[in-house]
Amino acid sequence: MTIERPYGSWSSPITTEMITAQGVRLGIVTIEGEDIYWSESRPMENGRHTVVKRSPTGDLNDLVPPPFNVRTRVHEYGGASYIVVNGVLYFTNFSDQRVYRVSDGAAPEPITPDGDVRLGGFVHDRARNRLICVSEDHTTGATEPVNSIAALDLDADQPPVSYALAGGHDFFSNPSLSPDGGRLAWLAWDHPNMPWDGTELWVGEIDASGAVAGPERIAGGRSESIFQPRWSPEGKLHYVSDRTGWWNLYRHQPDGDVNLRPDDAEYGLPQWTLGMSTYAFADQDTIVVASTREGKWSLGAIDTSTGSYSSIRMPSTTIHDVNAGPGYAIVHAASPVEETAIARIDLKTQSIEVLRRSSQSEVGRGFLSVPGAITFPTSNGEVAHGFFYPPQNQDFSAPAGELPPLIVESHGGPTGSTDTDLDLKRQYWTSRGFAVLDVNYRGSTGYGRAYREQLNDRWGIADVDDCVNGALHLSDEGLVNRDRLIIHGWSASGYTTLAALTFRDEFKAGASHFGISDLEAMAQETHKFESRYLDSLIGPYPEAIQIYKERSPIHYVDQLSCPLILFQGLEDKVVPPNQARMMFDAANEKGLPVALVMFEGEQHGFRQADNIRRSLDAELYFLSRVFGFEPADTIEPVPIANLV
C-alpha cells in the first residue's frame, strides 16, 4: 500500500548523505604482474585522489597518503596521473604538479623540480629506465604553455624534463612505446581543433641516444580524429579512427591499414582526459573492445588471427577504461541499477568478479527509476536522443490525475554523451517524484561523426532546441506536467540551461551549476586546451564577436522570465566565478527569484562531500519554494532574492 502525496514531496532513502558517504569516483586502472591498481577520488576527503593497490589475495592498500593528491593538470582536465614500475609508484601531485615516487611504504619523495611544468600520460621506457609522458610547460613566458612529449630519467636524483622527443604542435597525448622499445607513437593536434575534430598519429624510431628519429605521420589530419594508439604484444600498431564517420578500430600495416570491425558504432570517445581506453590486448590474438550504439555500451573480443568478433555477456550498459591480461579483462562497468564498479571478467567462462564499487550504499530496486531510450523530432527536420526516467518510489504515489514535474538535464562538454549508468544524484530526484529527461542533444558522441558535427556553429541553438523539444514531446505524450518543466545543467550544459531560460520560455525554473553565461568572456579567459574550442561551436573569435554576444545569456537577461538558482566553485579555472555573479546580479536587478551558492575551494565540478550535498539539497529547496510543495527532507534554507 503506497502513501499518496504530491510529486516532489515523497520521502526517499536516497539522501545526500548516502550519495557521498563511502562513495568514490573510480579512475584509471593499471595492471602490473598480478597486482591491479586504480585511482579514486574521495568526496569525504575533499575530493582528494589517491591510488589503491589490490593484491592477488584481494587485499586493498592506499599507496598515497594525505595530503598528497594524485592529479595532473595537463590540458586542465588531467587524467593518467600515475604509473607503476616494478612495484614503485610515480604520480603527479596536484598542489605543486611535481612528480613523486613511492616505494616500500615510504613517504612520497619528489623527483622533479619546482616550477609549473605539468606531466601526465606516463609510459615506462624499460630499456632506458625513463618515463615518457605528456608535458605542459607554463614557465617559458610564452603566450601559451608549451606542450610536448617529454622524458624523465629515473636514474637521476632529480631528473630534468627533456623536450627532445616530440614538439612543434599545440597539443600532444598518448605516448605509446612498442614492446621492443624501438618505436614511439603519439597523437598531436593544433588549434583550432579539439581532439575529436582532428588529430595526427605519429611514429618515430628511438635511436641510440634515446631521441626520436625520423618521425612520420601515418594517419589522421584536420578532419580525422584518431584515438588511443596502442601496440599489440608482437609490435603491431593499432588505433581508433573516425574516417568512415564512426570511430572504428584499425591495425596499421605497410600495405594499407585494416579496419578490424567495420561498424556503425563508436569504439572511441572524446578525449577530454589523458589515458582513456576502449580496447586492450589480452594476448597476441585477442583484443577486448568496448563500443557504443544508440547510447548503450557492449563488450566483445576480436580474434585477430581470424577476424571474428564474439560478444562478452555483461549486464552492464556502460563500459569504459578497458584493460586486459592473459585470459581476462578489467573494465569500469555500470547499469541502470548498479553504480560504476571495477570488474574483472574471465574471458573463457565470462564470469564477473567485482573488485571495487564506487559506492557501498545499497538501494532497493523499488526506489530506482530505470530509463527508456527515446528519439524525438526536433528543429530542421532532424531528431535527437535521450533517456527518460519516470518517477519511482515504492512507498509513494501521486494523487489521481496529477502529472510529475520534469527536470531536463544535458551532459557537459558539450562534446560528450550521457549513459544509463546508475547515478544516485539523478535517482535523488526520481525517488522524490520528479521525472528526468537526460538529453543526448545533437553534438553528442555515440551516434557517429555526422551527429556530433550537427552542433558546429549551432551551440546555444541546436542543444537548446533539443532540450525544449524533448520536454514538449514528453508533455504531448501525457507523461509530464507542462506547467512544471525545469532545466538544470553543469558547465557546458549549464550554458544550455541559461540559454534555454533566456532565449526560450517553455521552462518554468532552472538551475545552473558552474554554467557559462558570457561566451565572450569564456573565449577570452579560458585555458589553452579549450581556448579555440568555440571556433567550431560558435565561430572564430574575435571575428565572430557579434555571434558570441547574441548567444550569451548575460546580454539578454531582460528575456529571462523564470526563477533561477546558480552554483559556482570559487577556484574554477574553466568557467570563471565572475560569470555566475554577473548572471545573479542581472537577474536580481530585474526582480526575478534568484539564488547564488558559492563554494570555497571548489574547482570545475564539485568534489567535496559537503558541497555535493549542499548543491543537491539547495536545488530541491529552491524548487519547493518556487512550485509550492513541501519536501520531506529537512533542508537548510537558501536565501532567495525577490521571492514573495
N, C-alpha and C positions, 0 to 999 in steps of 0.2 A: 504494500500500500504506500503510495507516494504522497508527499505533502504538497498541497497546491500553494504556490507562491509566484509572484510576477517574475518574469525573466530579469536577471541581473541581481536578484536578492537571494538566490539559492546559496545555502551553506555548502562549502566544498572542503574535502580533506586535502586538496592541493593548495596548500598555503605557501606564502613566500618563504617561510622558514623551511618547509620541505624542499622547495626548489633549490635553496642554497646550502642546506645542511648536508654535509658529506658529499656534495656534488663537485665534480671536477670537469674540466674541459680537456679531453684527451687529444694529444698531439702526435707528432711523427714517431713511428716505430722503427727501431733498428735491431737487426739480428746479428749477433756475433757468436759463432760457435753454437752452444746450446743455451746461451743466455739471450733474453729478449729485453729490450729497453724501450721506454717511451717517455715522452714529456707530457706533463699535465699541468694545467692552470687551476689554481685553487681559490675560489672566491672567499673562503674563510680565512685565507692568508693574504687578503687584499689583492687577489689576482696573481700572486707570485707563481712563476713557472719553475718546476723542478724536473729532475729526471729520475725515473723509477727503474730499478733492475729486477727482473724476475728470473730466478734461478730454475734449473730443471726440476727441482723439488717443489716449485711453486711459491717459494719464499719471496716476499717483496721487500725491497730496501730502497729508501730515498738516498740518492747519491749527492745531492746538492743541498746543504743546509741553509736556513735563513741567515742573513738577509739576501743572499745571492738569488738572482732571478734570471733564469735561462731564457734569454730572449734577445734576438738581434733586431736592429732597426734598419737593416738593408731594405731598400725600397719602402721604408717606413712600416710596412706590414710584416716584415721579417719572415720567419719560417726556417726550418732546418738549422737550428741554433746550436746543435751539438753533434759530436761523433764519438764513437768508442773505438779505440785502437789497442788491441791486446789487453783488454780489460781496463784500460786507462781512459777516463772521460775527459774530453776537451769541450768547452762550451763558451759561448759569448754571454757575458753578464750585462744585464740591461742598463744599469745605472751609469757605467763607465765605458761600455762597449769593448772592454778588453777581453781577450781570450784567456780562460783559466784552465788549469789542469787539476784533476782529482784522481788520486790513486791510493789504493790500500787504506781507504778510510781516512786519509789525511785531509786537512783543511785545504780548500781550493787555493792555488797559487797562480798569480798572473804570469803569462808567458809573452804577452805583447805589451808595448809601452803605452803610457798615457797618450791621449790625443783622440780626437773624434774620427777614428777610422773604423768603420763598421764591417764586420765579417760574418759570413754565413754560407750555407750550402756546402759543407765540408766534404772532401774526399781524401782518403789516405793514399799517398804515393809510397808504397812499401819499399820499392827499390831505392828510394832517395830519402826515406824517413821524413817526409814533409806532408803538410796538409795543403791541398789545393782548394781554393774557395773563391767565392764572390766577394769583392772588396768595394766599398763605397767610401771614398776619402773626402772628408769635409774640411781638411786642413790646408788645402792648396791655395786658397784665396781666390779660386776661380768663381765665376758667377754661379755655377752649379757644382755639386760634388762630382768627383771623377770616379767612374766605375770601371772595373777591370776584373780579369781573372788573376788571382794572386797566389803566392805560395808562402808557407811558414815552415822554416827549418826547425824540426823538433829536436835536433841535436844541440842547438844553440841555447844558451842560458835565457836569452831574451831575443827571440828571432826577429829580424826586421821583416817587414812586409815587402814582398817583391812584386813589382807590377810588370815584369818582363814577359809573362806568359801570354797574355792577350789583352789588347786595348784597342782604342780607336773607335769605339761605339758608345752610345749613350747608356746602354744597359746590357747586363750580362746575367746569365743564370745557368744552372745545370751543368757545371763541370762534371765530366764523366770520363774516367780513366779505363782504358782497355785492360783486360785481365793480365796481359803480359807487361803492363806499364809502359808500353811503347807509343801509345797514341792517346791523345786527349781530344774529347769532343765537348762542345759547349754551344749555348744559344746566345745570340746577340740581336739587338734591335735598336732603332733610333727614333727620336722624335720625328713626327708626332704620333707614331704608332704605339699602341699598347700591345702586350704580348699576344693577345687574341686577334689582333689585326694582322700582324705580320712579323715573323721572326726569321732569323737565318741560323741554319745549323752548320757549324764549322768543325773541321777536324784538322789536327796537325800532328806531326811526328815529334816526339820528345828526343832531343839529341843528347850527346854525351855530357853536355854541360847542364842539362836539365831544362833548357829553354825549349820553346815550341818552334819547330822549323817547318817551313812550307805550309802554313795554314791555308786551307781550301774550303770554300763554301760549297756544300754538297746538296743542300736542299733549302727551301724556304725563300722568302722575299718579302716585299712590302705588302703583298696581298695573300700570303700563305702563312698560316700560323702553325709553327712546329712546337711540339710539346714533348717533354720527357725523353731526351735521348738516353739510351741505356745499352750497354754491351751485353751480349749473350756470353755464357761461360766459355765458348770457343772463340770469342772475339769478333762476333758479327754485330755491327751497329744497328740498332732498332730505334724507331721514333714514331711519334704520332703526328699526322698532318691532316689539315682540312682541305686539301687541294681538290677533293671531289665535292666539297660542300658539307662534308661530315668529317669529324676527327676520327680517322681510321689508323690502324697500326701497320707500319711498314718495316721492311728489312732492307737495308742498304746493301747493294751488291754492284760490282763493276758493270755488268751488262744491263743494268736497269733496276731500280728499286721496286720491290714487290709489296703490294697490298695484301697482308696476310688474312684479312677478313673483310672484303668489301661489304659495306653495310650502311644502311640509312639509320645509323645510331651513332652516338658520341662516345668515343673511347678517350676523350681528353676533357680538360677543364680549363676555365680561365685562370691563368697563372697569377693570382694575386699574391701568393707567398712562395717562397723557395721550398723545394723538396716535395712537391705534390706528386702523387704516384697513382696511376691507374693500371699498371701492369708490372709483373716481376717474373723472373725465371726461377722455376722450381728445380729445373735441371736443364741440360743441353737441349732437350727436345720438347720441353713443356713450358709454355708461357701462361701464367694465370692472369686473366684480364677482366676488368670491370667495364661495363658500358651502360649507358642510359638511353632509354627510348620513351618519349612522352612522359618524362618525369619519374620513371621507375627504373632503378638500377638492377642489374643482374651480374652474376659472376660466372665465368667459364674458363676453360682451358683449351689452348691451341696446341696441337701436336705439330711441331714444325717439320717433322720428317714426312708426315702425310698431308699436312694442311687441314686436317679435320678439326672441328670445334665440338666440344662437349660441354653441356651445362653443368654447373655445380649447384645442387639444390640447396637453397637457403631461404629461410622465412623473411629475410631482410629485403627492404625496398630501397635502402640507401646503403651504398658500399663505397668507401673511399680508402685511401692510403694502403694500397695493395703491396704486400711484401710476400716473399716465398722462400722456402728452403727445400731440401730433399724430401719429397713426399707430402709437403704441407704448404698451406698459405696462411698468412695472418693479415687481417683486414679490420678496418673500422666498419661496423655494421649496425644498422638500426632498422626499425619498422614502426608502423603507426602505434603499436602497443609496447614497444621496447625502446628505451633510450640507447644512445650510442654505447657500444662496447667494443673492446678489442677481442677479436675472436680468432681462434686457431682452427683451421679446417683440415682434416685428414683427407688428402686428395683421392685416396683409394676407397675408403669407406664413406666419405663425405660426412663423417661425424664432426660435430662442432663443440669446441671447448671454449668457454668464456674465460679470458684471462683477467679482464678488468672492466668493470662497468663505470659509466660516467656518474651514476648515482646509485646509492644503496636504498633509496626510497622505493617503496612498493605501493602501487595504486591499483585498486580493484578495477577490473575491466568495465564494471558498470559506471565508472566515472570518466572513462576515456572515449572521446569522440574519434571515430575512425573516418578519415576523409574519403570523399569520392572525387575522382578526376572529372573536371568539366571543361568543355570547349564551347566558347560562346562567340557570337558575332560582335565585331567592333567596327571602328571607323574605317573608311576607304575600302569597304567590302572585304575586309580581312577578318581573321579570327584570332583569338587569344586563348590562353590556357590558365588553369588554376586548380586548386583543391578546395573543396567545400567541406567545412566541419560543422555539422549541426550541433545544437546544444545537447549535452549529455550529462545526466546526473541521475543515478538510480533511485535517489531518495526524493526527488522533486519533479513536479510537473507544473506547467503554467495554466492559468485559467483558460477555459474553453474560448476559442476564437482569438486568443492573443498570439501574435507573431513575434518572434525574437528580434532583438536589435542585431544588426550585422556590423562586425568590425572587418573592414577590408585592410589587409596588410600586404606589403610587397617587399621583396628582398632588397638588400643593398647591392652595391656595385656601382652603377646599375647593371654592369655586365656580370651576371651571376645567375643563380636559379634557386628555387625553393624545392625541397624534397618532402617526403612524407614521414620522416623520422619523428619519433615521439618527442615532442617539445613541451615540457611541463609548463613553460610560460604561456604557450598557446592554450593548453588544457586548463590553465588557471581561468581563462575566460569562458571556454565552452562549458566547464563544470559549474559555472555560476549563472548560466543561462544566456550567454551570448553565442550567436553563430559567427563563424570566422570564414572569410574567403581569402585564401593565400594565392596571390596572383603571380603567374609567370608571364608577365607582360611582354609584348614584342620588344626584342632586345635581349631576352633571356637566353641562356645557354641550355643545351639539352635538346634542341629542336632543329639543329643544323645552322650553318653559317647564314643562310638567307634570312631566317627568322631573327638571328642575332643582329643582323645589319638593318633590320627594319626600324631600329631606334636611331640610326645615323641621321643627324640633322633634326631629329624629332624628339629629343629628350625634353620632357615637360609637356609634350603633346601626346605622343602615342601611348606612353605609360599611363598618363592621366586618363586618356580615353578608355584604356583597358580596365583600369580600376573602376571608373564610373560605369562602364557598360557591363562589367561583371556584376556589380551591385544591382543595377537595374534588371539584369537578366534574372537574378535570383528573386527579386521583388516581383517581376512579371510571372515567375513560376509559382508565386504564392508561398515562398519559403521564408521570407524575412519581412520585417516591418519597414516600409519605405520611409516612414517618418522618423526612424531611428537608425539611419545609416551613418556609420562612424568610419574614419580612416586614421590609421596610425602607421608610423614607419621610422626607420633608423637610417642615418647617414644619407645615402642616395635616395632611399625610399622615404626618408624624412623630407627631402626636396619634393618628391612626388606628392607626399601628403600636403605640404604647404601650397604647392601649385594647384592641386585639386581643390583646396579650400579657398584659394584666391581667385582662380580663373573659372571655376565651376560652382554651382550652387546645390548640387544634389546631396552633399553630405551635411549632416546637422551638428557634427562635432569632430574634433581631430586632436591627435597627439603626435608631436614631432620630437623624436629622440635624436639629438645631435644632428639635426637636419640642416640642409643648405637653404638659405633664403636669398642670398645675393650671389648670383653666378659670377658676376664680375669680380667680386672680392675673392671668390674661390679660385678664379683663374690667376689672380694676382698674388695670392698669399699661400697657396698650397705647395706641397713638397715636390721634388723633382719628378718622382715616378708618375704623378698624376698631373704634372704641370701643363701637359698638352693633351690630356685625355679629352677635354671638352672640344678640341678641334673637330673631332668626328661627331660628337653628340650635339653640339650647338653650332660651331663654326670657328675658324681661326680667330684668335684674339691678338691684337685689338681690332682687326679688320671688321669683324662681325659684332662690334660693341653694341650696336643697336639691338641685335637679336638677344644678346645677353641681358640687356636692360628689359626688353619686352617679356622675357621669360622668368625674370626674377620676382618672386612674390613680394619682396620688400618694397618694390616700387609701386605696387598695386594693392596695398593693404586696404585702401578705400573700398575695394571689391570684396574683402573678407567680411562675411556676414554671420559667422557662427562661432561658438566658443572654441578656445584653443589652449592646450597646455604644452609647454616646452620643457625638455630635459637636456642638460648640457654638462659635459665634463670641462673643468677649467683648464686642463692641460692638453686639450685636444689640439694636435698639430695638423690634422686632416681637415676638420671643419672648425675654424677659429671660433671661440666662445662669443665674440662680439656679434656674430650673426644671430644667435639666439636672443641676445639682449636687444638688438635692433628690431627684431620681429615683435618681441614683447612690448617694447616701448611704443611701437607704431600701433599695435592692437589696443594697448591700454589708452593711448591718446584718442583713439576712435570710440572708446567706451564699450568695447566688447568684453565679455567674460574671458579672462586670460590669466594663466598662471605660469610662472617660471621657476624651475627647480634646478639649482646649480650644485655640482658635486666637486669638492676639492680632491685633488689627487687622481682624478679620473682622466683618461685619455680618450681615444676614439673607440668607444664601446665600453660599457661598464663592466668592471672586473671584480669590484669589491662587493662582498655579500650584502652589507648594509645598504649600499646604493642600489643594488639589483632589487632588493626587497622594497625599498622606498619608491623606486620608479614604478613598479607594478601596482602597489597599493595606492599610490598617489593618483595614478591614472584612473583606477576604479573609483576612488573617492570623487575625483573631478566629474566623471561621467554620472555618478549617482546624484550629484548636486545639479547637474545640467538637465538630466532627464527625470529627476524626481522619484527615484526608487531608493529603498533603504538597503544598503549592503549588509549581509550577515556578518561580515568581518568588522572588528573594531580597528579603525584606522585613524592615525594621527592626521588631523585636518591639514589641508593645503591652503595657504592664502590665495584666494581667487579675486582678482580685481574686477570691479564692475558687476559682480553677481548680486542681483537683487533678491 
